[in-house]
Amino acid sequence: MRAVSDAQVRKLMEELSKHGEIGRAAMVAAMDRTTARKYVRAGRLPSEMVTERAWCTREDPFAKDWEEVEALLASTPELEAKTIFGVLMEKYPGRYEPGQLRTLQRHVKRWRAEHGPDQEVVLGQVHRAGEAAQTDFTWATELGVTIAGQVFAHMLCVVVLPFSNWQWATVCLSESMAALRRGVQAALFQLGRVPEYHQTDNSTAATHRIGDGKLALAAGGGKRPFNEEYLALMRHFRMKPRTTEIGAKEQNGDVEASNGALKRRLEQALLLRGSRDFESVEAWESSLQQVLRKANGVRGRRVEEDLAAMRPLDVSRLPEFTEEHICVSEWSTIRVKHCAYSVPSRLIGETLRVRIYEDRIEADYAGHLQLCCDRLRGRNLRRIDYRHVIWSLVRKPGGFARYVYREEMFPSVVFRRAYDSIQTPHHGVKGDVEYLRILHLAASTLEADVEAALARLLAEGKAISADAVKAIVATPARAELPVLQAPPIDLLGYDALLTDSMRCAQVGT
């Protein structure tokens, strides 16, 4: 029998108020006369007459052992229902089935709500205009942005004003102090104003890791102390630094929550653009900030209140690099942030001025640039250019077999295959000498030409030697000029144009 709906009862009451005939009203409302009388007497809708079921439709399978389950939960509230279910199945084999786990989970959930320990309450905060800016890092690789066709793995340094939700972001490669400095500066100069506080989580960019008792004491037992670079940034802009408690991300909740909204907004912008490929990192960052300007534009009044409560930005922009003076080792390398980079061997023993940017390093001597390359990410990595050490290796080939940076002496797979091919007839130092002569040729001429010569010899199955490669490089391939045929000239087209012009002139006269 079909249940009566609220709409039917409303129709019943409406018809009854018109003429007062219960039978006629019940017929119009499509219900039985007896049912109609019931709802008229009750004066309530069917949804209002539903009573909560207070009985079980089946026997509780855990009734026998529920006291034992309660004892476990009382003594160890952190236990999960799945763990308790495993204990019961092991203790009482054959009594329970895997499909009954969901029932126990409901029982445990209800017990926690009625008898469980108090949970920590997130205390919502009232934000004051112009008080603080919050900064956080978030990965943006999931957006699928490519630079010149290559997947761009990167992060965003996001700055938010909690009062107005004004937001700014810069592209970065890691959660470093250089990235933090650049992101904070970009946001402040975009605003033209400075808040009282700057708040971050306990990232290593702004804080020290707590590694000993002294640092733990300085951190007050719950926070990490700020590092000197971060404090210098705060002093420059005259902002007061503050961090969240360790593990308490909700204290940085405004910027944390804005990260997801920002990436959704960027995803929509990329879909409208129709392409995720950009010609450069700068082009992608420009597109990102265009999206942010549009979003910030609709926050008008709240942003004005934020700006009015801040003080003017009256300092210059800090350089976006740190500078160190590093001596070149006898290995012709410098160590920058725990990574090794090779430099020309003529600089061994000299001290270079090294500028460390977020994405690259630059080293100069006496005002002349000696090295500019991408910055390595991690510890104990190395970037060795064979051109810096090849002359020493040619003079001392015996050291190549156990050279610390031996693998860096193969610029590409082709060079590695060539080396293996050379070692087949020439084992040991003799084969090393032959390969080093080829590498010396690549350093003296063009690496691409030498690589092409090696690839040609490998493809033809010929023996590889320095002389054979030199002969190919010295004889440049003759370019084949394309044969171009001059198209026939048809002057009839010009005659047609002249005829049309003359006709137009006659019509005009």
SEKE-819195 format. One record per residue (C-alpha): residue number from 1; residue in one letter; z, x, y. Coordinates in steps of 0.05 Angstrom, whole numbers. Layout:
N
<marvex NUM, "A", <Z, X, Y>>
...
This chain:
509
<marvex 1, "M", <0, 0, 0>>
<marvex 2, "R", <-21, 29, 67>>
<marvex 3, "A", <35, 46, 116>>
<marvex 4, "V", <37, 9, 182>>
<marvex 5, "S", <23, 53, 242>>
<marvex 6, "D", <54, 53, 311>>
<marvex 7, "A", <-12, 29, 341>>
<marvex 8, "Q", <-11, -33, 295>>
<marvex 9, "V", <59, -51, 316>>
<marvex 10, "R", <41, -42, 390>>
<marvex 11, "K", <-18, -89, 379>>
<marvex 12, "L", <27, -138, 344>>
<marvex 13, "M", <75, -140, 403>>
<marvex 14, "E", <18, -146, 452>>
<marvex 15, "E", <-12, -207, 416>>
<marvex 16, "L", <56, -239, 406>>
<marvex 17, "S", <71, -235, 481>>
<marvex 18, "K", <6, -272, 494>>
<marvex 19, "H", <16, -334, 451>>
<marvex 20, "G", <80, -326, 411>>
<marvex 21, "E", <47, -342, 343>>
<marvex 22, "I", <71, -291, 291>>
<marvex 23, "G", <17, -307, 240>>
<marvex 24, "R", <-40, -300, 289>>
<marvex 25, "A", <-11, -237, 319>>
<marvex 26, "A", <-2, -206, 249>>
<marvex 27, "M", <-74, -222, 231>>
<marvex 28, "V", <-100, -188, 294>>
<marvex 29, "A", <-55, -127, 281>>
<marvex 30, "A", <-81, -124, 209>>
<marvex 31, "M", <-13, -130, 175>>
<marvex 32, "D", <24, -178, 130>>
<marvex 33, "R", <63, -234, 163>>
<marvex 34, "T", <128, -213, 128>>
<marvex 35, "T", <118, -141, 152>>
<marvex 36, "A", <105, -166, 222>>
<marvex 37, "R", <170, -205, 223>>
<marvex 38, "K", <208, -142, 201>>
<marvex 39, "Y", <183, -101, 260>>
<marvex 40, "V", <194, -159, 309>>
<marvex 41, "R", <267, -165, 286>>
<marvex 42, "A", <277, -89, 289>>
<marvex 43, "G", <244, -81, 357>>
<marvex 44, "R", <225, -9, 339>>
<marvex 45, "L", <161, 29, 320>>
<marvex 46, "P", <151, 54, 248>>
<marvex 47, "S", <160, 126, 271>>
<marvex 48, "E", <228, 107, 299>>
<marvex 49, "M", <251, 76, 234>>
<marvex 50, "V", <239, 137, 190>>
<marvex 51, "T", <305, 164, 163>>
<marvex 52, "E", <315, 237, 143>>
<marvex 53, "R", <317, 246, 68>>
<marvex 54, "A", <387, 267, 47>>
<marvex 55, "W", <374, 275, -27>>
<marvex 56, "C", <336, 326, -69>>
<marvex 57, "T", <274, 306, -107>>
<marvex 58, "R", <289, 357, -161>>
<marvex 59, "E", <349, 395, -187>>
<marvex 60, "D", <368, 459, -148>>
<marvex 61, "P", <353, 517, -196>>
<marvex 62, "F", <403, 562, -160>>
<marvex 63, "A", <462, 514, -161>>
<marvex 64, "K", <496, 550, -218>>
<marvex 65, "D", <493, 618, -185>>
<marvex 66, "W", <495, 600, -112>>
<marvex 67, "E", <568, 623, -103>>
<marvex 68, "E", <546, 691, -129>>
<marvex 69, "V", <487, 691, -80>>
<marvex 70, "E", <534, 672, -22>>
<marvex 71, "A", <581, 728, -41>>
<marvex 72, "L", <524, 779, -39>>
<marvex 73, "L", <501, 753, 29>>
<marvex 74, "A", <571, 753, 57>>
<marvex 75, "S", <585, 824, 36>>
<marvex 76, "T", <515, 851, 54>>
<marvex 77, "P", <479, 804, 103>>
<marvex 78, "E", <419, 851, 107>>
<marvex 79, "L", <398, 836, 35>>
<marvex 80, "E", <331, 801, 30>>
<marvex 81, "A", <320, 740, -14>>
<marvex 82, "K", <269, 778, -55>>
<marvex 83, "T", <322, 832, -72>>
<marvex 84, "I", <373, 779, -91>>
<marvex 85, "F", <322, 743, -134>>
<marvex 86, "G", <308, 808, -171>>
<marvex 87, "V", <383, 817, -184>>
<marvex 88, "L", <388, 746, -212>>
<marvex 89, "M", <327, 755, -257>>
<marvex 90, "E", <355, 820, -284>>
<marvex 91, "K", <425, 791, -295>>
<marvex 92, "Y", <402, 724, -325>>
<marvex 93, "P", <337, 737, -362>>
<marvex 94, "G", <297, 674, -377>>
<marvex 95, "R", <335, 630, -327>>
<marvex 96, "Y", <288, 640, -268>>
<marvex 97, "E", <213, 642, -258>>
<marvex 98, "P", <174, 681, -205>>
<marvex 99, "G", <151, 616, -173>>
<marvex 100, "Q", <222, 599, -153>>
<marvex 101, "L", <227, 657, -103>>
<marvex 102, "R", <203, 613, -46>>
<marvex 103, "T", <260, 563, -60>>
<marvex 104, "L", <312, 619, -56>>
<marvex 105, "Q", <281, 645, 9>>
<marvex 106, "R", <290, 575, 40>>
<marvex 107, "H", <363, 573, 16>>
<marvex 108, "V", <377, 643, 44>>
<marvex 109, "K", <344, 626, 110>>
<marvex 110, "R", <387, 563, 118>>
<marvex 111, "W", <450, 603, 99>>
<marvex 112, "R", <435, 656, 152>>
<marvex 113, "A", <425, 602, 205>>
<marvex 114, "E", <491, 567, 187>>
<marvex 115, "H", <536, 625, 166>>
<marvex 116, "G", <500, 690, 181>>
<marvex 117, "P", <521, 743, 232>>
<marvex 118, "D", <505, 735, 306>>
<marvex 119, "Q", <438, 764, 327>>
<marvex 120, "E", <424, 805, 388>>
<marvex 121, "V", <401, 763, 446>>
<marvex 122, "V", <345, 787, 491>>
<marvex 123, "L", <371, 777, 562>>
<marvex 124, "G", <315, 756, 608>>
<marvex 125, "Q", <317, 793, 675>>
<marvex 126, "V", <303, 769, 746>>
<marvex 127, "H", <255, 818, 779>>
<marvex 128, "R", <261, 836, 852>>
<marvex 129, "A", <200, 848, 895>>
<marvex 130, "G", <182, 921, 904>>
<marvex 131, "E", <240, 946, 862>>
<marvex 132, "A", <204, 983, 805>>
<marvex 133, "A", <140, 1002, 770>>
<marvex 134, "Q", <137, 1006, 694>>
<marvex 135, "T", <91, 1054, 658>>
<marvex 136, "D", <69, 1054, 585>>
<marvex 137, "F", <15, 1084, 541>>
<marvex 138, "T", <-28, 1042, 494>>
<marvex 139, "W", <-86, 1059, 448>>
<marvex 140, "A", <-154, 1031, 469>>
<marvex 141, "T", <-197, 1058, 412>>
<marvex 142, "E", <-198, 988, 381>>
<marvex 143, "L", <-244, 965, 438>>
<marvex 144, "G", <-300, 1005, 405>>
<marvex 145, "V", <-322, 1040, 469>>
<marvex 146, "T", <-373, 1096, 459>>
<marvex 147, "I", <-392, 1152, 506>>
<marvex 148, "A", <-466, 1171, 500>>
<marvex 149, "G", <-466, 1140, 430>>
<marvex 150, "Q", <-403, 1175, 406>>
<marvex 151, "V", <-339, 1136, 389>>
<marvex 152, "F", <-288, 1150, 443>>
<marvex 153, "A", <-217, 1155, 416>>
<marvex 154, "H", <-171, 1147, 476>>
<marvex 155, "M", <-110, 1115, 507>>
<marvex 156, "L", <-95, 1079, 571>>
<marvex 157, "C", <-37, 1097, 618>>
<marvex 158, "V", <-17, 1029, 644>>
<marvex 159, "V", <26, 1017, 707>>
<marvex 160, "V", <54, 947, 722>>
<marvex 161, "L", <95, 918, 779>>
<marvex 162, "P", <141, 869, 741>>
<marvex 163, "F", <151, 822, 801>>
<marvex 164, "S", <77, 807, 813>>
<marvex 165, "N", <47, 833, 748>>
<marvex 166, "W", <-1, 876, 790>>
<marvex 167, "Q", <-32, 925, 740>>
<marvex 168, "W", <-70, 991, 741>>
<marvex 169, "A", <-94, 1036, 685>>
<marvex 170, "T", <-127, 1104, 675>>
<marvex 171, "V", <-162, 1133, 615>>
<marvex 172, "C", <-125, 1189, 578>>
<marvex 173, "L", <-129, 1226, 512>>
<marvex 174, "S", <-55, 1232, 495>>
<marvex 175, "E", <15, 1212, 517>>
<marvex 176, "S", <24, 1276, 558>>
<marvex 177, "M", <57, 1294, 623>>
<marvex 178, "A", <-12, 1308, 653>>
<marvex 179, "A", <-35, 1238, 635>>
<marvex 180, "L", <30, 1207, 662>>
<marvex 181, "R", <23, 1245, 728>>
<marvex 182, "R", <-50, 1223, 736>>
<marvex 183, "G", <-35, 1150, 718>>
<marvex 184, "V", <25, 1143, 765>>
<marvex 185, "Q", <-11, 1177, 822>>
<marvex 186, "A", <-73, 1134, 813>>
<marvex 187, "A", <-31, 1070, 815>>
<marvex 188, "L", <9, 1091, 876>>
<marvex 189, "F", <-51, 1112, 917>>
<marvex 190, "Q", <-86, 1047, 897>>
<marvex 191, "L", <-26, 1009, 924>>
<marvex 192, "G", <-14, 1053, 985>>
<marvex 193, "R", <61, 1038, 976>>
<marvex 194, "V", <118, 1065, 934>>
<marvex 195, "P", <172, 1025, 896>>
<marvex 196, "E", <244, 1047, 891>>
<marvex 197, "Y", <245, 1061, 816>>
<marvex 198, "H", <196, 1085, 764>>
<marvex 199, "Q", <212, 1063, 692>>
<marvex 200, "T", <185, 1091, 627>>
<marvex 201, "D", <205, 1088, 554>>
<marvex 202, "N", <233, 1151, 521>>
<marvex 203, "S", <166, 1184, 513>>
<marvex 204, "T", <162, 1260, 508>>
<marvex 205, "A", <119, 1261, 570>>
<marvex 206, "A", <178, 1244, 614>>
<marvex 207, "T", <239, 1263, 571>>
<marvex 208, "H", <264, 1318, 526>>
<marvex 209, "R", <275, 1306, 453>>
<marvex 210, "I", <349, 1306, 435>>
<marvex 211, "G", <355, 1366, 390>>
<marvex 212, "D", <425, 1391, 402>>
<marvex 213, "G", <493, 1370, 426>>
<marvex 214, "K", <481, 1394, 497>>
<marvex 215, "L", <420, 1350, 505>>
<marvex 216, "A", <454, 1291, 472>>
<marvex 217, "L", <512, 1298, 520>>
<marvex 218, "A", <464, 1301, 579>>
<marvex 219, "A", <430, 1239, 553>>
<marvex 220, "G", <495, 1200, 554>>
<marvex 221, "G", <492, 1189, 479>>
<marvex 222, "G", <438, 1136, 486>>
<marvex 223, "K", <381, 1164, 528>>
<marvex 224, "R", <342, 1228, 530>>
<marvex 225, "P", <346, 1272, 593>>
<marvex 226, "F", <286, 1277, 638>>
<marvex 227, "N", <244, 1340, 636>>
<marvex 228, "E", <234, 1382, 699>>
<marvex 229, "E", <160, 1365, 707>>
<marvex 230, "Y", <174, 1291, 709>>
<marvex 231, "L", <232, 1300, 757>>
<marvex 232, "A", <187, 1340, 803>>
<marvex 233, "L", <137, 1283, 803>>
<marvex 234, "M", <193, 1234, 821>>
<marvex 235, "R", <218, 1279, 877>>
<marvex 236, "H", <149, 1285, 906>>
<marvex 237, "F", <140, 1209, 912>>
<marvex 238, "R", <215, 1199, 925>>
<marvex 239, "M", <223, 1149, 868>>
<marvex 240, "K", <285, 1143, 825>>
<marvex 241, "P", <270, 1153, 751>>
<marvex 242, "R", <299, 1109, 697>>
<marvex 243, "T", <284, 1097, 623>>
<marvex 244, "T", <297, 1045, 571>>
<marvex 245, "E", <349, 1053, 516>>
<marvex 246, "I", <322, 1088, 454>>
<marvex 247, "G", <289, 1037, 409>>
<marvex 248, "A", <295, 981, 462>>
<marvex 249, "K", <222, 968, 478>>
<marvex 250, "E", <239, 899, 507>>
<marvex 251, "Q", <270, 934, 567>>
<marvex 252, "N", <200, 956, 586>>
<marvex 253, "G", <176, 887, 566>>
<marvex 254, "D", <131, 871, 625>>
<marvex 255, "V", <85, 930, 615>>
<marvex 256, "E", <89, 923, 539>>
<marvex 257, "A", <68, 850, 543>>
<marvex 258, "S", <12, 866, 593>>
<marvex 259, "N", <-21, 916, 545>>
<marvex 260, "G", <-46, 861, 499>>
<marvex 261, "A", <-70, 818, 556>>
<marvex 262, "L", <-106, 877, 587>>
<marvex 263, "K", <-143, 893, 523>>
<marvex 264, "R", <-163, 820, 513>>
<marvex 265, "R", <-190, 820, 584>>
<marvex 266, "L", <-228, 884, 572>>
<marvex 267, "E", <-256, 857, 507>>
<marvex 268, "Q", <-283, 796, 544>>
<marvex 269, "A", <-314, 840, 598>>
<marvex 270, "L", <-348, 883, 545>>
<marvex 271, "L", <-376, 821, 510>>
<marvex 272, "L", <-405, 797, 576>>
<marvex 273, "R", <-433, 866, 590>>
<marvex 274, "G", <-471, 864, 523>>
<marvex 275, "S", <-458, 938, 508>>
<marvex 276, "R", <-398, 982, 494>>
<marvex 277, "D", <-435, 1047, 508>>
<marvex 278, "F", <-424, 1085, 573>>
<marvex 279, "E", <-459, 1147, 599>>
<marvex 280, "S", <-393, 1182, 614>>
<marvex 281, "V", <-317, 1174, 612>>
<marvex 282, "E", <-319, 1165, 688>>
<marvex 283, "A", <-367, 1106, 681>>
<marvex 284, "W", <-321, 1073, 630>>
<marvex 285, "E", <-260, 1083, 674>>
<marvex 286, "S", <-297, 1055, 734>>
<marvex 287, "S", <-314, 993, 693>>
<marvex 288, "L", <-242, 987, 670>>
<marvex 289, "Q", <-215, 990, 740>>
<marvex 290, "Q", <-266, 939, 765>>
<marvex 291, "V", <-237, 890, 714>>
<marvex 292, "L", <-167, 906, 739>>
<marvex 293, "R", <-185, 895, 812>>
<marvex 294, "K", <-213, 827, 795>>
<marvex 295, "A", <-149, 808, 757>>
<marvex 296, "N", <-103, 834, 812>>
<marvex 297, "G", <-142, 795, 864>>
<marvex 298, "V", <-116, 728, 839>>
<marvex 299, "R", <-42, 749, 844>>
<marvex 300, "G", <-45, 746, 920>>
<marvex 301, "R", <22, 721, 947>>
<marvex 302, "R", <66, 756, 895>>
<marvex 303, "V", <31, 822, 907>>
<marvex 304, "E", <40, 814, 982>>
<marvex 305, "E", <115, 805, 971>>
<marvex 306, "D", <116, 867, 927>>
<marvex 307, "L", <80, 909, 979>>
<marvex 308, "A", <123, 884, 1036>>
<marvex 309, "A", <186, 906, 999>>
<marvex 310, "M", <160, 977, 985>>
<marvex 311, "R", <159, 1036, 1032>>
<marvex 312, "P", <93, 1068, 1055>>
<marvex 313, "L", <61, 1123, 1014>>
<marvex 314, "D", <66, 1183, 1060>>
<marvex 315, "V", <55, 1243, 1014>>
<marvex 316, "S", <-8, 1279, 990>>
<marvex 317, "R", <-35, 1275, 920>>
<marvex 318, "L", <-8, 1326, 870>>
<marvex 319, "P", <-59, 1370, 833>>
<marvex 320, "E", <-75, 1340, 765>>
<marvex 321, "F", <-61, 1404, 727>>
<marvex 322, "T", <-5, 1453, 713>>
<marvex 323, "E", <-15, 1527, 723>>
<marvex 324, "E", <8, 1584, 680>>
<marvex 325, "H", <-5, 1659, 680>>
<marvex 326, "I", <-19, 1684, 610>>
<marvex 327, "C", <-33, 1754, 584>>
<marvex 328, "V", <-93, 1764, 538>>
<marvex 329, "S", <-70, 1791, 470>>
<marvex 330, "E", <-102, 1848, 432>>
<marvex 331, "W", <-136, 1794, 389>>
<marvex 332, "S", <-174, 1774, 453>>
<marvex 333, "T", <-139, 1707, 454>>
<marvex 334, "I", <-91, 1669, 499>>
<marvex 335, "R", <-40, 1617, 474>>
<marvex 336, "V", <-38, 1553, 515>>
<marvex 337, "K", <10, 1497, 494>>
<marvex 338, "H", <18, 1528, 424>>
<marvex 339, "C", <-58, 1533, 413>>
<marvex 340, "A", <-103, 1595, 413>>
<marvex 341, "Y", <-166, 1604, 455>>
<marvex 342, "S", <-211, 1665, 454>>
<marvex 343, "V", <-234, 1699, 518>>
<marvex 344, "P", <-281, 1759, 530>>
<marvex 345, "S", <-252, 1822, 499>>
<marvex 346, "R", <-259, 1861, 564>>
<marvex 347, "L", <-199, 1821, 589>>
<marvex 348, "I", <-151, 1846, 535>>
<marvex 349, "G", <-85, 1865, 568>>
<marvex 350, "E", <-101, 1828, 632>>
<marvex 351, "T", <-65, 1767, 659>>
<marvex 352, "L", <-106, 1704, 670>>
<marvex 353, "R", <-89, 1644, 714>>
<marvex 354, "V", <-96, 1584, 668>>
<marvex 355, "R", <-101, 1513, 695>>
<marvex 356, "I", <-82, 1461, 643>>
<marvex 357, "Y", <-113, 1393, 654>>
<marvex 358, "E", <-103, 1331, 611>>
<marvex 359, "D", <-171, 1340, 578>>
<marvex 360, "R", <-190, 1413, 589>>
<marvex 361, "I", <-166, 1483, 607>>
<marvex 362, "E", <-195, 1532, 657>>
<marvex 363, "A", <-178, 1606, 658>>
<marvex 364, "D", <-198, 1654, 714>>
<marvex 365, "Y", <-188, 1727, 730>>
<marvex 366, "A", <-190, 1753, 801>>
<marvex 367, "G", <-219, 1686, 825>>
<marvex 368, "H", <-276, 1685, 774>>
<marvex 369, "L", <-278, 1632, 719>>
<marvex 370, "Q", <-274, 1664, 650>>
<marvex 371, "L", <-264, 1603, 605>>
<marvex 372, "C", <-272, 1528, 612>>
<marvex 373, "C", <-267, 1485, 549>>
<marvex 374, "D", <-238, 1421, 521>>
<marvex 375, "R", <-163, 1423, 510>>
<marvex 376, "L", <-140, 1424, 438>>
<marvex 377, "R", <-93, 1367, 415>>
<marvex 378, "G", <-37, 1388, 370>>
<marvex 379, "R", <-1, 1452, 351>>
<marvex 380, "N", <-26, 1518, 322>>
<marvex 381, "L", <-99, 1498, 331>>
<marvex 382, "R", <-152, 1547, 354>>
<marvex 383, "R", <-218, 1550, 391>>
<marvex 384, "I", <-251, 1618, 378>>
<marvex 385, "D", <-320, 1636, 405>>
<marvex 386, "Y", <-355, 1688, 361>>
<marvex 387, "R", <-388, 1716, 424>>
<marvex 388, "H", <-321, 1742, 448>>
<marvex 389, "V", <-307, 1785, 386>>
<marvex 390, "I", <-374, 1799, 352>>
<marvex 391, "W", <-383, 1869, 380>>
<marvex 392, "S", <-317, 1891, 351>>
<marvex 393, "L", <-334, 1860, 284>>
<marvex 394, "V", <-402, 1896, 282>>
<marvex 395, "R", <-366, 1962, 295>>
<marvex 396, "K", <-312, 1947, 242>>
<marvex 397, "P", <-346, 1903, 189>>
<marvex 398, "G", <-292, 1920, 138>>
<marvex 399, "G", <-244, 1875, 175>>
<marvex 400, "F", <-287, 1812, 168>>
<marvex 401, "A", <-267, 1794, 97>>
<marvex 402, "R", <-194, 1781, 116>>
<marvex 403, "Y", <-203, 1766, 190>>
<marvex 404, "V", <-154, 1713, 214>>
<marvex 405, "Y", <-209, 1675, 250>>
<marvex 406, "R", <-262, 1686, 197>>
<marvex 407, "E", <-281, 1612, 190>>
<marvex 408, "E", <-294, 1608, 265>>
<marvex 409, "M", <-349, 1659, 256>>
<marvex 410, "F", <-395, 1606, 226>>
<marvex 411, "P", <-423, 1567, 285>>
<marvex 412, "S", <-456, 1515, 240>>
<marvex 413, "V", <-468, 1496, 168>>
<marvex 414, "V", <-534, 1534, 170>>
<marvex 415, "F", <-499, 1599, 186>>
<marvex 416, "R", <-449, 1587, 129>>
<marvex 417, "R", <-506, 1574, 80>>
<marvex 418, "A", <-541, 1636, 104>>
<marvex 419, "Y", <-478, 1678, 93>>
<marvex 420, "D", <-471, 1651, 22>>
<marvex 421, "S", <-544, 1667, 9>>
<marvex 422, "I", <-536, 1738, 35>>
<marvex 423, "Q", <-475, 1749, -9>>
<marvex 424, "T", <-514, 1733, -72>>
<marvex 425, "P", <-552, 1799, -74>>
<marvex 426, "H", <-504, 1837, -29>>
<marvex 427, "H", <-431, 1830, -48>>
<marvex 428, "G", <-373, 1853, -3>>
<marvex 429, "V", <-379, 1894, 60>>
<marvex 430, "K", <-455, 1904, 53>>
<marvex 431, "G", <-467, 1829, 56>>
<marvex 432, "D", <-417, 1823, 113>>
<marvex 433, "V", <-454, 1876, 153>>
<marvex 434, "E", <-520, 1839, 145>>
<marvex 435, "Y", <-489, 1773, 167>>
<marvex 436, "L", <-453, 1804, 226>>
<marvex 437, "R", <-519, 1834, 250>>
<marvex 438, "I", <-549, 1763, 249>>
<marvex 439, "L", <-488, 1736, 287>>
<marvex 440, "H", <-496, 1793, 337>>
<marvex 441, "L", <-568, 1772, 347>>
<marvex 442, "A", <-546, 1700, 360>>
<marvex 443, "A", <-496, 1724, 412>>
<marvex 444, "S", <-549, 1769, 445>>
<marvex 445, "T", <-605, 1718, 447>>
<marvex 446, "L", <-603, 1643, 434>>
<marvex 447, "E", <-561, 1614, 378>>
<marvex 448, "A", <-610, 1556, 370>>
<marvex 449, "D", <-668, 1604, 357>>
<marvex 450, "V", <-629, 1644, 305>>
<marvex 451, "E", <-606, 1579, 271>>
<marvex 452, "A", <-678, 1554, 268>>
<marvex 453, "A", <-700, 1621, 237>>
<marvex 454, "L", <-644, 1617, 185>>
<marvex 455, "A", <-662, 1545, 168>>
<marvex 456, "R", <-735, 1565, 159>>
<marvex 457, "L", <-718, 1623, 112>>
<marvex 458, "L", <-671, 1578, 72>>
<marvex 459, "A", <-724, 1524, 66>>
<marvex 460, "E", <-777, 1573, 43>>
<marvex 461, "G", <-729, 1605, -7>>
<marvex 462, "K", <-738, 1675, 23>>
<marvex 463, "A", <-687, 1730, 25>>
<marvex 464, "I", <-645, 1728, 88>>
<marvex 465, "S", <-635, 1792, 128>>
<marvex 466, "A", <-623, 1811, 200>>
<marvex 467, "D", <-692, 1843, 205>>
<marvex 468, "A", <-726, 1780, 177>>
<marvex 469, "V", <-689, 1735, 227>>
<marvex 470, "K", <-704, 1783, 284>>
<marvex 471, "A", <-779, 1782, 267>>
<marvex 472, "I", <-781, 1706, 269>>
<marvex 473, "V", <-741, 1702, 334>>
<marvex 474, "A", <-785, 1756, 366>>
<marvex 475, "T", <-848, 1717, 349>>
<marvex 476, "P", <-842, 1651, 385>>
<marvex 477, "A", <-876, 1592, 353>>
<marvex 478, "R", <-941, 1575, 387>>
<marvex 479, "A", <-939, 1507, 418>>
<marvex 480, "E", <-995, 1462, 398>>
<marvex 481, "L", <-1027, 1429, 458>>
<marvex 482, "P", <-1045, 1357, 447>>
<marvex 483, "V", <-1119, 1340, 452>>
<marvex 484, "L", <-1129, 1291, 508>>
<marvex 485, "Q", <-1193, 1251, 514>>
<marvex 486, "A", <-1215, 1227, 582>>
<marvex 487, "P", <-1225, 1151, 582>>
<marvex 488, "P", <-1294, 1127, 604>>
<marvex 489, "I", <-1297, 1104, 677>>
<marvex 490, "D", <-1325, 1034, 687>>
<marvex 491, "L", <-1349, 1025, 759>>
<marvex 492, "L", <-1369, 952, 748>>
<marvex 493, "G", <-1297, 932, 764>>
<marvex 494, "Y", <-1304, 961, 834>>
<marvex 495, "D", <-1369, 923, 845>>
<marvex 496, "A", <-1333, 858, 827>>
<marvex 497, "L", <-1278, 873, 877>>
<marvex 498, "L", <-1329, 887, 933>>
<marvex 499, "T", <-1367, 823, 917>>
<marvex 500, "D", <-1303, 781, 921>>
<marvex 501, "S", <-1284, 813, 987>>
<marvex 502, "M", <-1351, 798, 1017>>
<marvex 503, "R", <-1347, 725, 996>>
<marvex 504, "C", <-1278, 717, 1028>>
<marvex 505, "A", <-1304, 747, 1093>>
<marvex 506, "Q", <-1363, 698, 1095>>
<marvex 507, "V", <-1317, 639, 1082>>
<marvex 508, "G", <-1272, 662, 1139>>
<marvex 509, "T", <-1330, 665, 1189>>
